[in-house]
Amino acid sequence: MSNTCIITGTDTDVGKTVVAAMLTLALGGTYWKPIQCGIEGGVDTKAVQKMTDLPNERFLPEKYVFSEALSPHRAAEIDDSRVDVDSLIIPEHTSELDGPLIIEGAGGLMVPLTRGNLLVNLFKKWNEDERVPVILVARTGLGTINHTLLSLEALWSRKIPVHGIVFVGDENEDNMQTIAGFSEIKVLGRLPMLDSLDAKSLTNAFDQNFSLDDF
């Protein structure tokens, strides 16, 4: 896998923050969420740090933090701000383990960053300078076939490389096989719903459901 990858989801609350935490831990990575929308209950960077128990140097600061848990364009407007898309440049990073930079997106692919630009176009822009593949996080349940294939179409139409799909939720083998069959994208594994979210449970979940060779 590239030294940088993007974790994005088919929808909001699909589980991409937990997946990002699991991969940051498993791959010895550095975590960055450039746009945080919503601060009630804490920001995702702090949540990932709590889940992984990794040191501060494995986390990069957000570029934008908005108070409301809304689409970035609207959250920025409420805070009397605006996302400067051109300022969102992938930072250089160093890690003791020389792992990848794990970038977590905000919501799904088609969320607006501004009134004139979508998140997926930022991913396209990043891929003009270097290869920054996407790992798509999808639910296992009803509706996931449509949502996942539509998300993949949005990525393919912009020639954004897709490293694979991570499913989150209860086992649903047919949904997973159907998506893999239509898309011909590798299923990296399925993260089951966990009773606790900490470094031990995330490590065990990765070891039991994923292969390091796929990354």
PyMOL commands that set and color helices and strands:
alter all, ss='L'
color gray80, all
select helices_A, chain A and resi 16-26+44-52+56-58+72-78+85-87+119-129+144-157+173-183+199-209+212-214
alter helices_A, ss='H'
color red, helices_A
select strands_A, chain A and resi 4-9+30-32+35-37+64-66+101-108+112-114+117-118+134-139+162-168+187-191
alter strands_A, ss='S'
color yellow, strands_A
deselect
rebuild
show_as cartoon
